[in-house]
Amino acid sequence: MKLLIIKNHVMSMWPIMGLTDEHLKQIRTVSPELDIKIIENNESEIAQEIADADILITSAIPTLPLDKAKSLKLIQTTSAGVNGLSEELVNSDVQITNASGVHPIPIAEHVLTFMLMFSRQLFKLHRLQITEKKWMNDYDFTPATELHGKTIGIVGLGRIGKRIAHLSKAFDMRVIALARTEHAAEENVDEFFTHDKLDTLLGQSDFVVNALPLTDETRHLYTLEKFKKMKPTSFFINIGRGPTVDEEDLIFALKEEVIAGAGLDVFDVEPLAQNSELWNLENVIITPHIAGWTPYYMDRVIEIFCENLKAFLENKPMPTQVDKKLGY
């Protein structure tokens, strides 16, 4: 059985996406007979090697020549999100597993960083430090507050959302969350809302954190109408998927102070265009889709893959199997 591993296509991620001998040893511990082939993200080499591959580890699915993959049975992605699946792949027998579980720790810490920067007004003070080198010891300018006692609304309570809830509770915040269906009691969550109650969650939250995947249902979910449901003192944080937000509506909401600010790690089109108004809005913190970065990234991916591989070989349900029709 052949395992083909395609190196990450984004050069900037190579420092955290490299495979070590220890990683390969872990894989062979699960299946010693695997023929493991590691290749560069090169079109001609991929086309040649994918032909007889049984299992594939890759960072990108939509660009692969899957029509040439005659033996393929399983694709393991190195990301949690799985977007742009072809209809042919969705309707095929090829199973897909994602890296759900690789991101909760770094992304949750990223979200807490956004919230602390907003609550302590660091987003204003850092900008002032860079632009004017001015000592602004004035509470009217920097009305610092506390996370203690504030309400965080987590939209999408997967593994990332649960980790965010866990850290938020350490700051004595009230945690409310949105789930697809009626939800049983969950540690660190004070109250659940179903999707038809999204407006209620928005209205109660001091911080709204979007952790949703991108689907037909979630595309442009956040419009001006939704931002108007939020408090004018609340902040919107997006670490889910950029296209879940109508960006023009968000810009309007930020400029007109419909909401107090936004911490954004993902965008409708990436990289964010240089002429985007988001760059210049003083109530916005921008990070370039790095919330999930960690030096332990590949360690966690291989650990997840080994669990999936073991289940796959034993013909059992795989822990992070993707529902191809739902897209997650």
Backbone torsions as a table, in degrees:
resi	resn	phi	psi	omega
1	MET	NA	132.0	-174.9
2	LYS	-103.7	128.6	172.9
3	LEU	-106.5	117.9	178.2
4	LEU	-104.0	125.5	178.4
5	ILE	-114.6	118.4	179.6
6	ILE	-99.9	124.7	-178.8
7	LYS	-61.6	150.8	-177.8
8	ASN	-55.3	139.5	-176.3
9	HIS	-81.8	-9.9	-179.0
10	VAL	-102.2	111.2	-174.6
11	MET	-58.9	-36.0	-176.7
12	SER	-65.1	-16.9	-179.4
13	MET	-96.4	-3.7	-177.3
14	TRP	-55.8	-38.6	-179.0
15	PRO	-59.5	-26.6	-179.5
16	ILE	-108.5	1.4	-176.4
17	MET	-115.2	9.7	-177.8
18	GLY	-75.1	144.8	177.1
19	LEU	-92.6	138.1	178.3
20	THR	-111.4	169.5	176.3
21	ASP	-60.9	-33.7	179.7
22	GLU	-64.9	-38.2	177.5
23	HIS	-61.7	-45.7	-179.3
24	LEU	-65.5	-35.7	177.2
25	LYS	-62.8	-40.7	178.2
26	GLN	-60.4	-43.8	-178.9
27	ILE	-64.5	-44.0	-177.7
28	ARG	-69.9	-22.2	175.1
29	THR	-64.9	-34.6	178.0
30	VAL	-76.7	-41.8	-177.2
31	SER	-143.5	89.8	-176.0
32	PRO	-60.4	-26.8	-174.3
33	GLU	-85.9	-2.2	-179.1
34	LEU	-61.3	134.2	171.1
35	ASP	-91.6	104.8	-174.5
36	ILE	-97.5	125.6	179.8
37	LYS	-124.3	123.4	178.8
38	ILE	-110.4	127.1	-177.7
39	ILE	-132.2	161.5	175.1
40	GLU	-73.6	164.6	178.2
41	ASN	-81.8	73.2	-175.9
42	ASN	-120.8	124.9	-173.1
43	GLU	-53.6	-50.0	-175.4
44	SER	-68.0	-39.2	179.8
45	GLU	-68.4	-39.5	177.9
46	ILE	-62.5	-46.1	-179.0
47	ALA	-58.9	-35.5	-179.0
48	GLN	-75.9	-45.9	-172.4
49	GLU	-79.9	-24.7	-176.3
50	ILE	-75.1	-17.3	-174.3
51	ALA	-57.5	-41.1	-177.0
52	ASP	-113.9	18.7	179.6
53	ALA	-78.6	135.9	176.5
54	ASP	-93.8	-36.9	-178.6
55	ILE	-130.6	142.4	-175.8
56	LEU	-131.5	134.1	169.7
57	ILE	-113.9	123.9	-175.2
58	THR	-151.8	159.4	176.7
59	SER	-95.0	-14.2	-176.7
60	ALA	-141.6	127.0	180.0
61	ILE	-97.9	-45.8	-171.5
62	PRO	-57.5	-27.2	-176.2
63	THR	-89.3	-0.7	-175.3
64	LEU	-81.7	145.7	177.0
65	PRO	-81.7	70.6	-173.6
66	LEU	-68.1	-17.7	176.9
67	ASP	-65.1	-20.7	179.4
68	LYS	-91.0	-8.6	-176.5
69	ALA	-87.3	87.7	-173.1
70	LYS	-80.0	-21.9	-175.7
71	SER	-110.3	0.9	-170.6
72	LEU	-65.3	130.4	180.0
73	LYS	-120.8	-26.4	-175.1
74	LEU	-146.3	133.2	172.4
75	ILE	-117.1	124.1	173.3
76	GLN	-105.4	118.2	176.6
77	THR	-88.9	152.6	177.7
78	THR	-91.5	6.5	177.4
79	SER	-118.9	162.5	177.4
80	ALA	-82.0	-34.7	-179.8
81	GLY	-83.2	141.9	177.4
82	VAL	-128.8	99.3	-177.1
83	ASN	-116.7	157.8	172.4
84	GLY	71.8	29.3	178.5
85	LEU	-70.2	135.7	178.9
86	SER	-72.4	155.4	178.5
87	GLU	-61.9	-35.9	-179.8
88	GLU	-63.0	-42.0	179.9
89	LEU	-69.6	-41.1	179.5
90	VAL	-58.9	-39.1	-176.8
91	ASN	-89.7	1.6	-179.3
92	SER	-87.3	176.6	177.3
93	ASP	-88.4	-1.7	-179.9
94	VAL	-68.7	126.9	178.7
95	GLN	-91.9	150.3	-178.7
96	ILE	-126.1	133.4	172.0
97	THR	-122.5	145.1	-179.8
98	ASN	-110.0	-176.9	-178.3
99	ALA	-101.4	34.7	177.0
100	SER	-57.6	124.5	-175.6
101	GLY	114.2	-13.5	179.4
102	VAL	-79.6	-23.3	-170.1
103	HIS	-102.1	-19.9	-169.9
104	PRO	-51.8	-44.7	-176.2
105	ILE	-65.8	-55.9	-178.5
106	PRO	-66.2	-37.9	-177.9
107	ILE	-69.8	-39.8	177.8
108	ALA	-62.1	-40.8	177.9
109	GLU	-66.6	-34.6	177.1
110	HIS	-63.8	-43.8	178.5
111	VAL	-61.9	-44.9	178.2
112	LEU	-62.4	-34.0	176.4
113	THR	-63.0	-46.8	176.0
114	PHE	-55.7	-49.4	-175.1
115	MET	-64.8	-40.4	178.5
116	LEU	-67.6	-38.2	177.7
117	MET	-62.8	-38.2	178.5
118	PHE	-73.8	-46.0	-175.4
119	SER	-67.2	-36.7	179.9
120	ARG	-92.8	4.8	175.8
121	GLN	64.7	23.6	-179.2
122	LEU	-67.3	-26.3	179.6
123	PHE	-63.3	-34.5	176.6
124	LYS	-76.1	-45.7	-174.7
125	LEU	-67.5	-37.1	178.9
126	HIS	-67.3	-41.0	177.5
127	ARG	-61.8	-41.4	179.9
128	LEU	-65.7	-38.8	177.7
129	GLN	-59.1	-43.0	-176.9
130	ILE	-74.1	-42.8	-171.8
131	THR	-86.1	-37.1	-172.2
132	GLU	-125.9	-12.5	-176.3
133	LYS	49.8	49.2	-173.0
134	LYS	-112.9	133.9	177.5
135	TRP	-84.0	100.3	-175.7
136	MET	-109.0	81.3	179.9
137	ASN	-92.1	71.8	-171.0
138	ASP	-143.3	113.9	-175.5
139	TYR	-65.1	-26.9	176.5
140	ASP	-63.9	-33.2	-179.7
141	PHE	-82.9	-38.4	-178.5
142	THR	-124.6	75.9	-179.3
143	PRO	-74.2	72.0	-177.7
144	ALA	-61.6	143.0	178.6
145	THR	-135.0	-161.5	-177.5
146	GLU	-128.0	152.8	171.2
147	LEU	-75.8	-27.4	179.3
148	HIS	-51.2	123.4	177.0
149	GLY	84.0	-8.9	178.9
150	LYS	-78.4	162.4	179.5
151	THR	-106.9	127.8	173.8
152	ILE	-108.7	129.2	176.7
153	GLY	-105.5	114.5	-178.0
154	ILE	-100.5	115.6	-178.0
155	VAL	-98.8	99.4	-175.8
156	GLY	110.1	95.4	-173.7
157	LEU	-103.2	62.9	170.9
158	GLY	-86.4	-154.6	-178.1
159	ARG	-64.4	-38.7	178.7
160	ILE	-66.0	-47.2	-179.9
161	GLY	-59.2	-39.4	179.6
162	LYS	-66.5	-37.5	178.5
163	ARG	-68.4	-38.7	176.5
164	ILE	-61.5	-42.1	178.0
165	ALA	-61.1	-42.9	-180.0
166	HIS	-59.2	-48.5	-179.1
167	LEU	-68.8	-35.8	-179.6
168	SER	-63.4	-36.8	179.4
169	LYS	-64.8	-28.8	177.5
170	ALA	-64.8	-21.2	177.0
171	PHE	-99.2	12.7	179.1
172	ASP	58.3	40.3	175.9
173	MET	-89.1	156.7	170.1
174	ARG	-86.5	127.7	-175.6
175	VAL	-111.9	121.5	172.6
176	ILE	-121.3	152.5	-172.6
177	ALA	-146.9	153.0	177.8
178	LEU	-103.5	133.4	176.7
179	ALA	-131.2	158.2	-177.2
180	ARG	-62.8	-37.9	-175.8
181	THR	-132.4	175.8	174.8
182	GLU	-54.2	134.3	-170.0
183	HIS	-120.5	137.6	175.1
184	ALA	-70.4	169.0	179.1
185	ALA	-56.7	139.2	-177.8
186	GLU	-130.8	134.7	178.2
187	GLU	-58.1	136.9	176.8
188	ASN	77.3	2.2	177.2
189	VAL	-115.5	124.6	-177.0
190	ASP	-83.5	-32.1	-177.8
191	GLU	-155.3	141.0	178.5
192	PHE	-108.2	149.6	173.8
193	PHE	-131.2	142.7	172.1
194	THR	-86.8	170.9	-171.2
195	HIS	-60.2	-29.2	179.8
196	ASP	-73.2	-6.7	178.8
197	LYS	-110.4	19.7	-179.6
198	LEU	-56.1	-43.3	-178.2
199	ASP	-59.9	-36.5	178.3
200	THR	-65.1	-44.5	177.4
201	LEU	-60.6	-44.9	-179.3
202	LEU	-59.6	-41.2	-176.7
203	GLY	-69.8	-24.2	-178.0
204	GLN	-92.7	-14.0	-168.8
205	SER	-90.6	139.0	169.7
206	ASP	-86.6	-27.4	174.2
207	PHE	-133.6	125.0	175.4
208	VAL	-106.4	120.9	-179.3
209	VAL	-111.4	116.8	177.8
210	ASN	-89.4	118.3	178.2
211	ALA	-126.3	30.2	-177.0
212	LEU	-84.9	148.7	169.8
213	PRO	-75.6	168.1	177.1
214	LEU	-92.3	118.1	175.4
215	THR	-136.7	176.4	176.4
216	ASP	-60.2	-33.1	-178.9
217	GLU	-73.7	-32.0	-174.1
218	THR	-96.5	-11.2	-179.7
219	ARG	-60.6	126.5	-178.9
220	HIS	52.4	38.7	175.5
221	LEU	-64.5	-39.3	-177.5
222	TYR	-90.9	100.4	177.5
223	THR	-110.1	178.3	178.1
224	LEU	-57.0	-36.6	178.7
225	GLU	-58.2	-40.4	179.8
226	LYS	-71.1	-41.0	179.9
227	PHE	-64.3	-30.4	177.8
228	LYS	-70.6	-17.2	176.5
229	LYS	-78.0	-17.9	-178.9
230	MET	-81.4	160.7	175.1
231	LYS	-69.1	147.6	176.3
232	PRO	-67.2	-13.4	178.2
233	THR	-97.6	2.4	-173.9
234	SER	-94.7	162.4	-177.2
235	PHE	-120.0	143.6	179.2
236	PHE	-107.1	130.5	179.8
237	ILE	-125.0	127.7	-178.8
238	ASN	-120.0	110.9	173.3
239	ILE	-123.9	13.9	179.3
240	GLY	-88.3	-100.8	177.2
241	ARG	-133.1	136.7	-176.5
242	GLY	-57.2	-46.5	-176.6
243	PRO	-68.8	-1.7	173.1
244	THR	-72.2	-10.5	-177.4
245	VAL	-115.0	134.8	168.9
246	ASP	-78.2	103.0	-170.1
247	GLU	-64.2	-37.0	178.4
248	GLU	-64.8	-39.4	177.6
249	ASP	-66.0	-38.7	177.9
250	LEU	-64.2	-43.6	178.9
251	ILE	-59.8	-43.8	178.6
252	PHE	-61.4	-45.0	-178.7
253	ALA	-62.3	-35.1	179.4
254	LEU	-75.0	-41.4	-179.2
255	LYS	-69.2	-35.5	-177.6
256	GLU	-92.7	7.0	177.8
257	GLU	58.4	34.0	171.1
258	VAL	-64.2	-37.7	171.7
259	ILE	-126.7	166.2	-173.0
260	ALA	-80.4	-28.7	-178.0
261	GLY	176.1	179.8	-178.6
262	ALA	-149.2	139.7	171.0
263	GLY	-110.4	116.7	-169.6
264	LEU	-124.0	123.2	175.4
265	ASP	-110.3	-14.5	-178.4
266	VAL	-132.1	153.2	-172.4
267	PHE	-141.8	162.0	-177.4
268	ASP	-59.6	-45.1	176.0
269	VAL	-125.4	130.0	179.9
270	GLU	-122.9	140.3	-1.4
271	PRO	-64.0	154.2	176.5
272	LEU	-62.7	129.6	-177.2
273	ALA	-60.0	143.0	-178.5
274	GLN	-62.4	-25.9	-178.6
275	ASN	-91.9	8.1	177.3
276	SER	-66.1	136.7	178.7
277	GLU	-66.2	-19.3	-178.8
278	LEU	-58.8	-34.2	-178.1
279	TRP	-58.2	-35.6	-171.2
280	ASN	-98.4	-3.1	-179.3
281	LEU	-77.9	125.2	-174.0
282	GLU	-71.9	-15.5	179.9
283	ASN	-101.1	25.2	-179.4
284	VAL	-126.1	135.4	170.6
285	ILE	-112.1	125.3	-177.8
286	ILE	-112.9	130.4	168.0
287	THR	-126.2	144.4	-169.7
288	PRO	-86.5	63.5	177.6
289	HIS	54.0	52.6	-178.6
290	ILE	-122.2	7.7	-175.0
291	ALA	-58.1	-29.5	-177.6
292	GLY	-90.8	0.6	-176.5
293	TRP	-71.8	138.6	178.9
294	THR	-161.8	146.3	177.2
295	PRO	-67.2	-10.1	-179.2
296	TYR	-100.4	15.0	-173.2
297	TYR	-57.7	-57.0	-173.9
298	MET	-70.6	-29.5	174.8
299	ASP	-56.8	-44.2	-177.7
300	ARG	-72.9	-37.1	178.1
301	VAL	-61.0	-46.4	-178.2
302	ILE	-67.0	-37.0	176.4
303	GLU	-61.9	-43.7	177.8
304	ILE	-64.3	-44.5	-179.7
305	PHE	-61.4	-41.2	-178.5
306	CYS	-63.5	-37.3	176.0
307	GLU	-65.2	-42.0	177.9
308	ASN	-66.0	-42.6	-178.4
309	LEU	-62.7	-43.5	179.0
310	LYS	-59.5	-45.7	179.5
311	ALA	-66.0	-40.4	179.8
312	PHE	-60.2	-46.4	-178.1
313	LEU	-67.7	-26.3	179.0
314	GLU	-95.1	6.2	179.9
315	ASN	57.1	41.5	178.6
316	LYS	-113.9	163.2	177.6
317	PRO	-59.3	134.5	-178.8
318	MET	-88.6	138.1	-173.5
319	PRO	-55.7	-36.7	-176.9
320	THR	-118.1	34.9	179.9
321	GLN	-65.2	137.9	-177.9
322	VAL	-93.0	135.7	168.5
323	ASP	-80.1	105.4	-171.3
324	LYS	-62.5	-30.2	-179.9
325	LYS	-74.3	-37.3	177.4
326	LEU	-78.3	-29.7	179.5
327	GLY	90.6	11.9	177.0
328	TYR	-159.8	NA	NA
